[in-house]
Amino acid sequence: MSKGGGGLANCNICGETYDEKTYQIVVPVLRASFDKIGCAEIALQRQLREATKQAALEETLLHEVERLREQLRELQSR
Ligand SMILES: [Zn+2]
């Protein structure tokens, strides 16, 4: 039953509706709130996976940059 009063939010993990004013788990890093700790954990893990992907990408990019620098150095020394 709906209590009314407009404080309702939707958890974007499990899709359940909950009252933002009475109960919510706020995760500032994600700028989101959830109805259950479990949902917050799932969201955090998703975010972590994204971050890891980006870190891996960064490492690959750094490697490429280093390789290019070496090539440039070789060209310049000629
Ligand atoms: Zn949820």
N, CA, C, O and the ligand as a Tripos MOL2 file, in Angstrom:
@<TRIPOS>MOLECULE
protein
  313   311    79     0     0
PROTEIN
NO_CHARGES

@<TRIPOS>ATOM
      1 N           0.8390   -1.2070    0.0000 N.3       1 MET1
      2 CA          0.0000    0.0000    0.0000 C.3       1 MET1
      3 C           0.8770    1.2610    0.0000 C.2       1 MET1
      4 O           1.8720    1.3400    0.7200 O.2       1 MET1
      5 N           0.5020    2.2020   -0.7890 N.am      2 SER2
      6 CA          1.2630    3.4380   -0.8560 C.3       2 SER2
      7 C           0.8650    4.3970    0.2650 C.2       2 SER2
      8 O          -0.3150    4.6140    0.5370 O.2       2 SER2
      9 N           1.8850    4.9590    0.9020 N.am      3 LYS3
     10 CA          1.6040    5.8950    1.9850 C.3       3 LYS3
     11 C           1.3520    7.3020    1.4540 C.2       3 LYS3
     12 O           0.7890    8.1570    2.1370 O.2       3 LYS3
     13 N           1.7850    7.5110    0.2230 N.am      4 GLY4
     14 CA          1.6410    8.8380   -0.3650 C.3       4 GLY4
     15 C           2.6900    9.7760    0.1610 C.2       4 GLY4
     16 O           3.4530    9.4030    1.0530 O.2       4 GLY4
     17 N           2.7560   10.9770   -0.3590 N.am      5 GLY5
     18 CA          3.6660   11.9670    0.1900 C.3       5 GLY5
     19 C           4.9350   12.1490   -0.5980 C.2       5 GLY5
     20 O           5.8200   12.8790   -0.1520 O.2       5 GLY5
     21 N           5.0670   11.5250   -1.7420 N.am      6 GLY6
     22 CA          6.0830   11.8880   -2.7180 C.3       6 GLY6
     23 C           7.5280   11.6080   -2.3800 C.2       6 GLY6
     24 O           8.4020   12.0270   -3.1390 O.2       6 GLY6
     25 N           7.8420   10.9180   -1.2760 N.am      7 GLY7
     26 CA          9.2400   10.6350   -0.9760 C.3       7 GLY7
     27 C           9.7030    9.3230   -1.5730 C.2       7 GLY7
     28 O          10.6820    8.7320   -1.1180 O.2       7 GLY7
     29 N           9.0040    8.8750   -2.5800 N.am      8 LEU8
     30 CA          9.3140    7.5520   -3.1090 C.3       8 LEU8
     31 C          10.4250    7.5950   -4.1430 C.2       8 LEU8
     32 O          10.4810    8.4780   -4.9990 O.2       8 LEU8
     33 N          11.2950    6.6220   -4.0340 N.am      9 ALA9
     34 CA         12.3730    6.5050   -4.9980 C.3       9 ALA9
     35 C          12.4100    5.0790   -5.5140 C.2       9 ALA9
     36 O          11.8840    4.1530   -4.8960 O.2       9 ALA9
     37 N          13.0520    4.9300   -6.6760 N.am     10 ASN10
     38 CA         13.1760    3.6120   -7.2610 C.3      10 ASN10
     39 C          14.6180    3.1330   -7.1340 C.2      10 ASN10
     40 O          15.5540    3.8330   -7.5190 O.2      10 ASN10
     41 N          14.7790    1.9450   -6.5960 N.am     11 CYS11
     42 CA         16.1180    1.3810   -6.5490 C.3      11 CYS11
     43 C          16.4860    0.9380   -7.9570 C.2      11 CYS11
     44 O          15.7520    0.1700   -8.5780 O.2      11 CYS11
     45 N          17.6280    1.4220   -8.4700 N.am     12 ASN12
     46 CA         17.9330    1.0390   -9.8460 C.3      12 ASN12
     47 C          18.6710   -0.2860   -9.9570 C.2      12 ASN12
     48 O          19.1470   -0.6460  -11.0340 O.2      12 ASN12
     49 N          18.7660   -1.0050   -8.8590 N.am     13 ILE13
     50 CA         19.3230   -2.3540   -8.9230 C.3      13 ILE13
     51 C          18.2150   -3.3840   -8.9560 C.2      13 ILE13
     52 O          18.1500   -4.1880   -9.8860 O.2      13 ILE13
     53 N          17.3450   -3.3790   -7.9630 N.am     14 CYS14
     54 CA         16.2850   -4.3780   -7.9300 C.3      14 CYS14
     55 C          14.9650   -3.8160   -8.4180 C.2      14 CYS14
     56 O          14.0010   -4.5580   -8.6060 O.2      14 CYS14
     57 N          14.9160   -2.5030   -8.6230 N.am     15 GLY15
     58 CA         13.7170   -1.9020   -9.1910 C.3      15 GLY15
     59 C          12.5900   -1.6930   -8.1970 C.2      15 GLY15
     60 O          11.4850   -1.3010   -8.5720 O.2      15 GLY15
     61 N          12.8660   -1.9510   -6.9470 N.am     16 GLU16
     62 CA         11.8220   -1.7980   -5.9500 C.3      16 GLU16
     63 C          11.6280   -0.3360   -5.5600 C.2      16 GLU16
     64 O          12.5650    0.4620   -5.5940 O.2      16 GLU16
     65 N          10.4250   -0.0110   -5.1980 N.am     17 THR17
     66 CA         10.1350    1.3420   -4.7570 C.3      17 THR17
     67 C          10.2680    1.4130   -3.2400 C.2      17 THR17
     68 O           9.8070    0.5280   -2.5200 O.2      17 THR17
     69 N          10.9020    2.4720   -2.7720 N.am     18 TYR18
     70 CA         11.0430    2.6250   -1.3300 C.3      18 TYR18
     71 C          10.8910    4.0880   -0.9600 C.2      18 TYR18
     72 O          10.9970    4.9810   -1.8000 O.2      18 TYR18
     73 N          10.6420    4.3030    0.3130 N.am     19 ASP19
     74 CA         10.4540    5.6710    0.7900 C.3      19 ASP19
     75 C          11.7980    6.2860    1.1420 C.2      19 ASP19
     76 O          12.4600    5.8650    2.0910 O.2      19 ASP19
     77 N          12.1840    7.2660    0.3820 N.am     20 GLU20
     78 CA         13.4920    7.8870    0.5590 C.3      20 GLU20
     79 C          13.6590    8.4900    1.9400 C.2      20 GLU20
     80 O          14.7700    8.5690    2.4650 O.2      20 GLU20
     81 N          12.5550    8.9120    2.5210 N.am     21 LYS21
     82 CA         12.6480    9.6240    3.8020 C.3      21 LYS21
     83 C          12.8050    8.6750    4.9670 C.2      21 LYS21
     84 O          13.4460    9.0170    5.9610 O.2      21 LYS21
     85 N          12.2340    7.4960    4.8660 N.am     22 THR22
     86 CA         12.3200    6.5800    5.9950 C.3      22 THR22
     87 C          13.5490    5.7000    5.9350 C.2      22 THR22
     88 O          14.2000    5.4670    6.9530 O.2      22 THR22
     89 N          13.8690    5.2110    4.7570 N.am     23 TYR23
     90 CA         14.9330    4.2360    4.7130 C.3      23 TYR23
     91 C          15.6440    4.2650    3.3830 C.2      23 TYR23
     92 O          15.0380    4.0760    2.3280 O.2      23 TYR23
     93 N          16.9220    4.5000    3.4480 N.am     24 GLN24
     94 CA         17.7110    4.4190    2.2260 C.3      24 GLN24
     95 C          19.1710    4.2680    2.5770 C.2      24 GLN24
     96 O          19.6170    4.6930    3.6420 O.2      24 GLN24
     97 N          19.8980    3.6690    1.6830 N.am     25 ILE25
     98 CA         21.3360    3.5550    1.8540 C.3      25 ILE25
     99 C          21.9730    4.4350    0.7990 C.2      25 ILE25
    100 O          21.8690    4.1810   -0.4010 O.2      25 ILE25
    101 N          22.6330    5.4770    1.2770 N.am     26 VAL26
    102 CA         23.2310    6.4210    0.3460 C.3      26 VAL26
    103 C          24.6930    6.0550    0.1200 C.2      26 VAL26
    104 O          25.4470    5.8350    1.0670 O.2      26 VAL26
    105 N          25.0670    5.9950   -1.1200 N.am     27 VAL27
    106 CA         26.4620    5.7580   -1.4680 C.3      27 VAL27
    107 C          26.9770    6.9840   -2.2160 C.2      27 VAL27
    108 O          26.7570    7.1340   -3.4180 O.2      27 VAL27
    109 N          27.6710    7.8630   -1.4760 N.am     28 PRO28
    110 CA         28.0990    9.1430   -2.0630 C.3      28 PRO28
    111 C          28.9720    8.9660   -3.3070 C.2      28 PRO28
    112 O          28.8710    9.7410   -4.2580 O.2      28 PRO28
    113 N          29.8300    7.9390   -3.2930 N.am     29 VAL29
    114 CA         30.7210    7.7000   -4.4290 C.3      29 VAL29
    115 C          29.9150    7.4990   -5.7010 C.2      29 VAL29
    116 O          30.3090    7.9370   -6.7820 O.2      29 VAL29
    117 N          28.7890    6.8340   -5.5540 N.am     30 LEU30
    118 CA         27.9690    6.5350   -6.7240 C.3      30 LEU30
    119 C          26.9250    7.6130   -6.9720 C.2      30 LEU30
    120 O          26.2480    7.6130   -8.0010 O.2      30 LEU30
    121 N          26.8020    8.5310   -6.0200 N.am     31 ARG31
    122 CA         25.7560    9.5410   -6.0800 C.3      31 ARG31
    123 C          24.3940    8.9000   -6.2730 C.2      31 ARG31
    124 O          23.5810    9.3380   -7.0870 O.2      31 ARG31
    125 N          24.1730    7.8520   -5.5000 N.am     32 ALA32
    126 CA         22.9100    7.1470   -5.6230 C.3      32 ALA32
    127 C          22.5100    6.5820   -4.2710 C.2      32 ALA32
    128 O          23.3320    6.4580   -3.3630 O.2      32 ALA32
    129 N          21.2450    6.2450   -4.1560 N.am     33 SER33
    130 CA         20.7880    5.6170   -2.9350 C.3      33 SER33
    131 C          20.0320    4.3440   -3.2800 C.2      33 SER33
    132 O          19.4860    4.1870   -4.3720 O.2      33 SER33
    133 N          20.0220    3.4460   -2.3120 N.am     34 PHE34
    134 CA         19.4160    2.1420   -2.5490 C.3      34 PHE34
    135 C          18.5480    1.7450   -1.3710 C.2      34 PHE34
    136 O          18.6460    2.3170   -0.2850 O.2      34 PHE34
    137 N          17.7020    0.7610   -1.6010 N.am     35 ASP35
    138 CA         16.7870    0.3340   -0.5470 C.3      35 ASP35
    139 C          17.4120   -0.7040    0.3730 C.2      35 ASP35
    140 O          16.9970   -0.8570    1.5220 O.2      35 ASP35
    141 N          18.4020   -1.4090   -0.1330 N.am     36 LYS36
    142 CA         19.0320   -2.4700    0.6670 C.3      36 LYS36
    143 C          20.5450   -2.3610    0.5530 C.2      36 LYS36
    144 O          21.0670   -1.8520   -0.4390 O.2      36 LYS36
    145 N          21.2480   -2.8410    1.5760 N.am     37 ILE37
    146 CA         22.7090   -2.8630    1.5210 C.3      37 ILE37
    147 C          23.1690   -3.7440    0.3630 C.2      37 ILE37
    148 O          24.1400   -3.4280   -0.3250 O.2      37 ILE37
    149 N          22.4680   -4.8410    0.1610 N.am     38 GLY38
    150 CA         22.8120   -5.7460   -0.9290 C.3      38 GLY38
    151 C          22.8120   -5.0450   -2.2680 C.2      38 GLY38
    152 O          23.6840   -5.2880   -3.1020 O.2      38 GLY38
    153 N          21.8400   -4.1770   -2.4780 N.am     39 CYS39
    154 CA         21.7460   -3.4460   -3.7360 C.3      39 CYS39
    155 C          22.8950   -2.4630   -3.8660 C.2      39 CYS39
    156 O          23.4480   -2.2940   -4.9520 O.2      39 CYS39
    157 N          23.2560   -1.8160   -2.7730 N.am     40 ALA40
    158 CA         24.3750   -0.8790   -2.7870 C.3      40 ALA40
    159 C          25.6650   -1.6240   -3.1240 C.2      40 ALA40
    160 O          26.5180   -1.1140   -3.8500 O.2      40 ALA40
    161 N          25.7930   -2.8280   -2.5880 N.am     41 GLU41
    162 CA         26.9880   -3.6370   -2.8510 C.3      41 GLU41
    163 C          27.0810   -3.9980   -4.3210 C.2      41 GLU41
    164 O          28.1510   -3.9180   -4.9240 O.2      41 GLU41
    165 N          25.9570   -4.3940   -4.8910 N.am     42 ILE42
    166 CA         25.9410   -4.7540   -6.3190 C.3      42 ILE42
    167 C          26.3540   -3.5510   -7.1550 C.2      42 ILE42
    168 O          27.1480   -3.6680   -8.0880 O.2      42 ILE42
    169 N          25.8040   -2.3930   -6.8050 N.am     43 ALA43
    170 CA         26.1190   -1.1770   -7.5550 C.3      43 ALA43
    171 C          27.5980   -0.8300   -7.4220 C.2      43 ALA43
    172 O          28.2370   -0.4150   -8.3890 O.2      43 ALA43
    173 N          28.1340   -1.0040   -6.2170 N.am     44 LEU44
    174 CA         29.5500   -0.7070   -5.9970 C.3      44 LEU44
    175 C          30.4450   -1.6480   -6.7850 C.2      44 LEU44
    176 O          31.4600   -1.2350   -7.3450 O.2      44 LEU44
    177 N          30.0590   -2.9140   -6.8220 N.am     45 GLN45
    178 CA         30.8560   -3.8920   -7.5570 C.3      45 GLN45
    179 C          30.8490   -3.5790   -9.0500 C.2      45 GLN45
    180 O          31.8650   -3.7090   -9.7320 O.2      45 GLN45
    181 N          29.6860   -3.1660   -9.5390 N.am     46 ARG46
    182 CA         29.6090   -2.7730  -10.9500 C.3      46 ARG46
    183 C          30.5550   -1.6220  -11.2270 C.2      46 ARG46
    184 O          31.2860   -1.6150  -12.2180 O.2      46 ARG46
    185 N          30.5240   -0.6420  -10.3230 N.am     47 GLN47
    186 CA         31.3550    0.5440  -10.4800 C.3      47 GLN47
    187 C          32.8290    0.1700  -10.4310 C.2      47 GLN47
    188 O          33.6480    0.6900  -11.1880 O.2      47 GLN47
    189 N          33.1440   -0.7450   -9.5230 N.am     48 LEU48
    190 CA         34.5180   -1.1940   -9.3630 C.3      48 LEU48
    191 C          35.0060   -1.8660  -10.6390 C.2      48 LEU48
    192 O          36.1420   -1.6590  -11.0650 O.2      48 LEU48
    193 N          34.1430   -2.6670  -11.2440 N.am     49 ARG49
    194 CA         34.5090   -3.3510  -12.4820 C.3      49 ARG49
    195 C          34.8110   -2.3250  -13.5670 C.2      49 ARG49
    196 O          35.7610   -2.4700  -14.3370 O.2      49 ARG49
    197 N          33.9800   -1.2800  -13.6110 N.am     50 GLU50
    198 CA         34.2060   -0.2140  -14.5920 C.3      50 GLU50
    199 C          35.5560    0.4510  -14.3480 C.2      50 GLU50
    200 O          36.3220    0.7040  -15.2780 O.2      50 GLU50
    201 N          35.8270    0.7280  -13.0710 N.am     51 ALA51
    202 CA         37.0680    1.4090  -12.7090 C.3      51 ALA51
    203 C          38.2740    0.5440  -13.0660 C.2      51 ALA51
    204 O          39.2870    1.0460  -13.5540 O.2      51 ALA51
    205 N          38.1550   -0.7510  -12.8190 N.am     52 THR52
    206 CA         39.2620   -1.6560  -13.1300 C.3      52 THR52
    207 C          39.5130   -1.6800  -14.6180 C.2      52 THR52
    208 O          40.6570   -1.6970  -15.0710 O.2      52 THR52
    209 N          38.4300   -1.6820  -15.3730 N.am     53 LYS53
    210 CA         38.5520   -1.6670  -16.8280 C.3      53 LYS53
    211 C          39.3150   -0.4200  -17.2620 C.2      53 LYS53
    212 O          40.1970   -0.4820  -18.1180 O.2      53 LYS53
    213 N          38.9640    0.7070  -16.6610 N.am     54 GLN54
    214 CA         39.6030    1.9640  -17.0280 C.3      54 GLN54
    215 C          41.0770    1.9650  -16.6470 C.2      54 GLN54
    216 O          41.9210    2.4630  -17.3920 O.2      54 GLN54
    217 N          41.3800    1.3990  -15.4760 N.am     55 ALA55
    218 CA         42.7650    1.3410  -15.0280 C.3      55 ALA55
    219 C          43.5850    0.4980  -15.9870 C.2      55 ALA55
    220 O          44.7140    0.8510  -16.3250 O.2      55 ALA55
    221 N          43.0180   -0.6150  -16.4240 N.am     56 ALA56
    222 CA         43.7100   -1.4790  -17.3680 C.3      56 ALA56
    223 C          43.9620   -0.7280  -18.6700 C.2      56 ALA56
    224 O          45.0240   -0.8470  -19.2810 O.2      56 ALA56
    225 N          42.9770    0.0340  -19.0710 N.am     57 LEU57
    226 CA         43.0940    0.8150  -20.2970 C.3      57 LEU57
    227 C          44.2060    1.8520  -20.1520 C.2      57 LEU57
    228 O          45.0020    2.0730  -21.0650 O.2      57 LEU57
    229 N          44.2340    2.4820  -18.9720 N.am     58 GLU58
    230 CA         45.2260    3.5040  -18.7220 C.3      58 GLU58
    231 C          46.6320    2.9090  -18.8140 C.2      58 GLU58
    232 O          47.5460    3.5140  -19.3740 O.2      58 GLU58
    233 N          46.7770    1.7240  -18.2570 N.am     59 GLU59
    234 CA         48.0750    1.0640  -18.2690 C.3      59 GLU59
    235 C          48.5020    0.7790  -19.7070 C.2      59 GLU59
    236 O          49.6560    0.9900  -20.0790 O.2      59 GLU59
    237 N          47.5630    0.3010  -20.4980 N.am     60 THR60
    238 CA         47.8560    0.0240  -21.9010 C.3      60 THR60
    239 C          48.2650    1.2970  -22.6180 C.2      60 THR60
    240 O          49.2070    1.3040  -23.4100 O.2      60 THR60
    241 N          47.5560    2.3630  -22.3340 N.am     61 LEU61
    242 CA         47.8610    3.6350  -22.9770 C.3      61 LEU61
    243 C          49.2450    4.1370  -22.5750 C.2      61 LEU61
    244 O          50.0100    4.6200  -23.4100 O.2      61 LEU61
    245 N          49.5530    4.0180  -21.2920 N.am     62 LEU62
    246 CA         50.8680    4.4520  -20.8130 C.3      62 LEU62
    247 C          51.9740    3.6750  -21.5100 C.2      62 LEU62
    248 O          53.0140    4.2260  -21.8700 O.2      62 LEU62
    249 N          51.7300    2.4000  -21.6890 N.am     63 HIS63
    250 CA         52.6800    1.5420  -22.3650 C.3      63 HIS63
    251 C          52.9000    2.0290  -23.7960 C.2      63 HIS63
    252 O          54.0330    2.1050  -24.2720 O.2      63 HIS63
    253 N          51.8180    2.3520  -24.4610 N.am     64 GLU64
    254 CA         51.8930    2.8420  -25.8340 C.3      64 GLU64
    255 C          52.6770    4.1440  -25.9070 C.2      64 GLU64
    256 O          53.5030    4.3420  -26.7980 O.2      64 GLU64
    257 N          52.4040    5.0160  -24.9650 N.am     65 VAL65
    258 CA         53.0910    6.3090  -24.9400 C.3      65 VAL65
    259 C          54.5910    6.1050  -24.7810 C.2      65 VAL65
    260 O          55.3950    6.7580  -25.4460 O.2      65 VAL65
    261 N          54.9500    5.1960  -23.8970 N.am     66 GLU66
    262 CA         56.3660    4.9130  -23.6690 C.3      66 GLU66
    263 C          57.0290    4.3950  -24.9420 C.2      66 GLU66
    264 O          58.1450    4.7830  -25.2860 O.2      66 GLU66
    265 N          56.3260    3.5260  -25.6170 N.am     67 ARG67
    266 CA         56.8450    2.9430  -26.8490 C.3      67 ARG67
    267 C          57.0660    4.0400  -27.9000 C.2      67 ARG67
    268 O          58.0880    4.0740  -28.5860 O.2      67 ARG67
    269 N          56.0920    4.9170  -28.0000 N.am     68 LEU68
    270 CA         56.1930    6.0080  -28.9670 C.3      68 LEU68
    271 C          57.3640    6.9230  -28.6460 C.2      68 LEU68
    272 O          58.0830    7.3700  -29.5390 O.2      68 LEU68
    273 N          57.5430    7.1920  -27.3630 N.am     69 ARG69
    274 CA         58.6520    8.0650  -26.9460 C.3      69 ARG69
    275 C          59.9890    7.4590  -27.3460 C.2      69 ARG69
    276 O          60.8900    8.1480  -27.8240 O.2      69 ARG69
    277 N          60.0900    6.1650  -27.1420 N.am     70 GLU70
    278 CA         61.3340    5.4870  -27.4930 C.3      70 GLU70
    279 C          61.5880    5.5840  -28.9860 C.2      70 GLU70
    280 O          62.7090    5.8300  -29.4320 O.2      70 GLU70
    281 N          60.5230    5.3870  -29.7440 N.am     71 GLN71
    282 CA         60.6560    5.4800  -31.1980 C.3      71 GLN71
    283 C          61.0880    6.8810  -31.6070 C.2      71 GLN71
    284 O          61.9290    7.0480  -32.4910 O.2      71 GLN71
    285 N          60.5170    7.8750  -30.9660 N.am     72 LEU72
    286 CA         60.8620    9.2620  -31.2790 C.3      72 LEU72
    287 C          62.3200    9.5330  -30.9550 C.2      72 LEU72
    288 O          63.0320   10.1900  -31.7140 O.2      72 LEU72
    289 N          62.7450    9.0200  -29.8220 N.am     73 ARG73
    290 CA         64.1300    9.2230  -29.4110 C.3      73 ARG73
    291 C          65.0800    8.6310  -30.4540 C.2      73 ARG73
    292 O          66.0970    9.2210  -30.8190 O.2      73 ARG73
    293 N          64.7000    7.4390  -30.9140 N.am     74 GLU74
    294 CA         65.5370    6.7850  -31.9260 C.3      74 GLU74
    295 C          65.5970    7.6080  -33.1980 C.2      74 GLU74
    296 O          66.6550    7.7540  -33.8110 O.2      74 GLU74
    297 N          64.4580    8.1410  -33.5850 N.am     75 LEU75
    298 CA         64.4040    8.9540  -34.8080 C.3      75 LEU75
    299 C          65.2370   10.2180  -34.6640 C.2      75 LEU75
    300 O          65.9080   10.6520  -35.6000 O.2      75 LEU75
    301 N          65.1780   10.7970  -33.4740 N.am     76 GLN76
    302 CA         65.8860   12.0500  -33.2480 C.3      76 GLN76
    303 C          67.3950   11.8600  -33.2050 C.2      76 GLN76
    304 O          68.1550   12.7580  -33.5690 O.2      76 GLN76
    305 N          67.8130   10.7040  -32.7640 N.am     77 SER77
    306 CA         69.2500   10.4730  -32.6100 C.3      77 SER77
    307 C          69.9170   10.1850  -33.9530 C.2      77 SER77
    308 O          71.1430   10.1340  -34.0530 O.2      77 SER77
    309 N          69.1110   10.0020  -34.9570 N.am     78 ARG78
    310 CA         69.6870    9.7430  -36.2670 C.3      78 ARG78
    311 C          70.2380   10.9990  -36.9240 C.2      78 ARG78
    312 O          70.7570   10.9370  -38.0380 O.2      78 ARG78
    313 ZN         17.1980   -2.5280   -4.3620 Zn       79 ZN79
@<TRIPOS>BOND
     1     1     2 1
     2     2     3 1
     3     3     4 2
     4     3     5 am
     5     5     6 1
     6     6     7 1
     7     7     8 2
     8     7     9 am
     9     9    10 1
    10    10    11 1
    11    11    12 2
    12    11    13 am
    13    13    14 1
    14    14    15 1
    15    15    16 2
    16    15    17 am
    17    17    18 1
    18    18    19 1
    19    19    20 2
    20    19    21 am
    21    21    22 1
    22    22    23 1
    23    23    24 2
    24    23    25 am
    25    25    26 1
    26    26    27 1
    27    27    28 2
    28    27    29 am
    29    29    30 1
    30    30    31 1
    31    31    32 2
    32    31    33 am
    33    33    34 1
    34    34    35 1
    35    35    36 2
    36    35    37 am
    37    37    38 1
    38    38    39 1
    39    39    40 2
    40    39    41 am
    41    41    42 1
    42    42    43 1
    43    43    44 2
    44    43    45 am
    45    45    46 1
    46    46    47 1
    47    47    48 2
    48    47    49 am
    49    49    50 1
    50    50    51 1
    51    51    52 2
    52    51    53 am
    53    53    54 1
    54    54    55 1
    55    55    56 2
    56    55    57 am
    57    57    58 1
    58    58    59 1
    59    59    60 2
    60    59    61 am
    61    61    62 1
    62    62    63 1
    63    63    64 2
    64    63    65 am
    65    65    66 1
    66    66    67 1
    67    67    68 2
    68    67    69 am
    69    69    70 1
    70    70    71 1
    71    71    72 2
    72    71    73 am
    73    73    74 1
    74    74    75 1
    75    75    76 2
    76    75    77 am
    77    77    78 1
    78    78    79 1
    79    79    80 2
    80    79    81 am
    81    81    82 1
    82    82    83 1
    83    83    84 2
    84    83    85 am
    85    85    86 1
    86    86    87 1
    87    87    88 2
    88    87    89 am
    89    89    90 1
    90    90    91 1
    91    91    92 2
    92    91    93 am
    93    93    94 1
    94    94    95 1
    95    95    96 2
    96    95    97 am
    97    97    98 1
    98    98    99 1
    99    99   100 2
   100    99   101 am
   101   101   102 1
   102   102   103 1
   103   103   104 2
   104   103   105 am
   105   105   106 1
   106   106   107 1
   107   107   108 2
   108   107   109 am
   109   109   110 1
   110   110   111 1
   111   111   112 2
   112   111   113 am
   113   113   114 1
   114   114   115 1
   115   115   116 2
   116   115   117 am
   117   117   118 1
   118   118   119 1
   119   119   120 2
   120   119   121 am
   121   121   122 1
   122   122   123 1
   123   123   124 2
   124   123   125 am
   125   125   126 1
   126   126   127 1
   127   127   128 2
   128   127   129 am
   129   129   130 1
   130   130   131 1
   131   131   132 2
   132   131   133 am
   133   133   134 1
   134   134   135 1
   135   135   136 2
   136   135   137 am
   137   137   138 1
   138   138   139 1
   139   139   140 2
   140   139   141 am
   141   141   142 1
   142   142   143 1
   143   143   144 2
   144   143   145 am
   145   145   146 1
   146   146   147 1
   147   147   148 2
   148   147   149 am
   149   149   150 1
   150   150   151 1
   151   151   152 2
   152   151   153 am
   153   153   154 1
   154   154   155 1
   155   155   156 2
   156   155   157 am
   157   157   158 1
   158   158   159 1
   159   159   160 2
   160   159   161 am
   161   161   162 1
   162   162   163 1
   163   163   164 2
   164   163   165 am
   165   165   166 1
   166   166   167 1
   167   167   168 2
   168   167   169 am
   169   169   170 1
   170   170   171 1
   171   171   172 2
   172   171   173 am
   173   173   174 1
   174   174   175 1
   175   175   176 2
   176   175   177 am
   177   177   178 1
   178   178   179 1
   179   179   180 2
   180   179   181 am
   181   181   182 1
   182   182   183 1
   183   183   184 2
   184   183   185 am
   185   185   186 1
   186   186   187 1
   187   187   188 2
   188   187   189 am
   189   189   190 1
   190   190   191 1
   191   191   192 2
   192   191   193 am
   193   193   194 1
   194   194   195 1
   195   195   196 2
   196   195   197 am
   197   197   198 1
   198   198   199 1
   199   199   200 2
   200   199   201 am
   201   201   202 1
   202   202   203 1
   203   203   204 2
   204   203   205 am
   205   205   206 1
   206   206   207 1
   207   207   208 2
   208   207   209 am
   209   209   210 1
   210   210   211 1
   211   211   212 2
   212   211   213 am
   213   213   214 1
   214   214   215 1
   215   215   216 2
   216   215   217 am
   217   217   218 1
   218   218   219 1
   219   219   220 2
   220   219   221 am
   221   221   222 1
   222   222   223 1
   223   223   224 2
   224   223   225 am
   225   225   226 1
   226   226   227 1
   227   227   228 2
   228   227   229 am
   229   229   230 1
   230   230   231 1
   231   231   232 2
   232   231   233 am
   233   233   234 1
   234   234   235 1
   235   235   236 2
   236   235   237 am
   237   237   238 1
   238   238   239 1
   239   239   240 2
   240   239   241 am
   241   241   242 1
   242   242   243 1
   243   243   244 2
   244   243   245 am
   245   245   246 1
   246   246   247 1
   247   247   248 2
   248   247   249 am
   249   249   250 1
   250   250   251 1
   251   251   252 2
   252   251   253 am
   253   253   254 1
   254   254   255 1
   255   255   256 2
   256   255   257 am
   257   257   258 1
   258   258   259 1
   259   259   260 2
   260   259   261 am
   261   261   262 1
   262   262   263 1
   263   263   264 2
   264   263   265 am
   265   265   266 1
   266   266   267 1
   267   267   268 2
   268   267   269 am
   269   269   270 1
   270   270   271 1
   271   271   272 2
   272   271   273 am
   273   273   274 1
   274   274   275 1
   275   275   276 2
   276   275   277 am
   277   277   278 1
   278   278   279 1
   279   279   280 2
   280   279   281 am
   281   281   282 1
   282   282   283 1
   283   283   284 2
   284   283   285 am
   285   285   286 1
   286   286   287 1
   287   287   288 2
   288   287   289 am
   289   289   290 1
   290   290   291 1
   291   291   292 2
   292   291   293 am
   293   293   294 1
   294   294   295 1
   295   295   296 2
   296   295   297 am
   297   297   298 1
   298   298   299 1
   299   299   300 2
   300   299   301 am
   301   301   302 1
   302   302   303 1
   303   303   304 2
   304   303   305 am
   305   305   306 1
   306   306   307 1
   307   307   308 2
   308   307   309 am
   309   309   310 1
   310   310   311 1
   311   311   312 2
@<TRIPOS>SUBSTRUCTURE
     1 MET1         2 RESIDUE 1 A MET
     2 SER2         6 RESIDUE 1 A SER
     3 LYS3        10 RESIDUE 1 A LYS
     4 GLY4        14 RESIDUE 1 A GLY
     5 GLY5        18 RESIDUE 1 A GLY
     6 GLY6        22 RESIDUE 1 A GLY
     7 GLY7        26 RESIDUE 1 A GLY
     8 LEU8        30 RESIDUE 1 A LEU
     9 ALA9        34 RESIDUE 1 A ALA
    10 ASN10       38 RESIDUE 1 A ASN
    11 CYS11       42 RESIDUE 1 A CYS
    12 ASN12       46 RESIDUE 1 A ASN
    13 ILE13       50 RESIDUE 1 A ILE
    14 CYS14       54 RESIDUE 1 A CYS
    15 GLY15       58 RESIDUE 1 A GLY
    16 GLU16       62 RESIDUE 1 A GLU
    17 THR17       66 RESIDUE 1 A THR
    18 TYR18       70 RESIDUE 1 A TYR
    19 ASP19       74 RESIDUE 1 A ASP
    20 GLU20       78 RESIDUE 1 A GLU
    21 LYS21       82 RESIDUE 1 A LYS
    22 THR22       86 RESIDUE 1 A THR
    23 TYR23       90 RESIDUE 1 A TYR
    24 GLN24       94 RESIDUE 1 A GLN
    25 ILE25       98 RESIDUE 1 A ILE
    26 VAL26      102 RESIDUE 1 A VAL
    27 VAL27      106 RESIDUE 1 A VAL
    28 PRO28      110 RESIDUE 1 A PRO
    29 VAL29      114 RESIDUE 1 A VAL
    30 LEU30      118 RESIDUE 1 A LEU
    31 ARG31      122 RESIDUE 1 A ARG
    32 ALA32      126 RESIDUE 1 A ALA
    33 SER33      130 RESIDUE 1 A SER
    34 PHE34      134 RESIDUE 1 A PHE
    35 ASP35      138 RESIDUE 1 A ASP
    36 LYS36      142 RESIDUE 1 A LYS
    37 ILE37      146 RESIDUE 1 A ILE
    38 GLY38      150 RESIDUE 1 A GLY
    39 CYS39      154 RESIDUE 1 A CYS
    40 ALA40      158 RESIDUE 1 A ALA
    41 GLU41      162 RESIDUE 1 A GLU
    42 ILE42      166 RESIDUE 1 A ILE
    43 ALA43      170 RESIDUE 1 A ALA
    44 LEU44      174 RESIDUE 1 A LEU
    45 GLN45      178 RESIDUE 1 A GLN
    46 ARG46      182 RESIDUE 1 A ARG
    47 GLN47      186 RESIDUE 1 A GLN
    48 LEU48      190 RESIDUE 1 A LEU
    49 ARG49      194 RESIDUE 1 A ARG
    50 GLU50      198 RESIDUE 1 A GLU
    51 ALA51      202 RESIDUE 1 A ALA
    52 THR52      206 RESIDUE 1 A THR
    53 LYS53      210 RESIDUE 1 A LYS
    54 GLN54      214 RESIDUE 1 A GLN
    55 ALA55      218 RESIDUE 1 A ALA
    56 ALA56      222 RESIDUE 1 A ALA
    57 LEU57      226 RESIDUE 1 A LEU
    58 GLU58      230 RESIDUE 1 A GLU
    59 GLU59      234 RESIDUE 1 A GLU
    60 THR60      238 RESIDUE 1 A THR
    61 LEU61      242 RESIDUE 1 A LEU
    62 LEU62      246 RESIDUE 1 A LEU
    63 HIS63      250 RESIDUE 1 A HIS
    64 GLU64      254 RESIDUE 1 A GLU
    65 VAL65      258 RESIDUE 1 A VAL
    66 GLU66      262 RESIDUE 1 A GLU
    67 ARG67      266 RESIDUE 1 A ARG
    68 LEU68      270 RESIDUE 1 A LEU
    69 ARG69      274 RESIDUE 1 A ARG
    70 GLU70      278 RESIDUE 1 A GLU
    71 GLN71      282 RESIDUE 1 A GLN
    72 LEU72      286 RESIDUE 1 A LEU
    73 ARG73      290 RESIDUE 1 A ARG
    74 GLU74      294 RESIDUE 1 A GLU
    75 LEU75      298 RESIDUE 1 A LEU
    76 GLN76      302 RESIDUE 1 A GLN
    77 SER77      306 RESIDUE 1 A SER
    78 ARG78      310 RESIDUE 1 A ARG
    79 ZN79       313 GROUP 0 **** ****
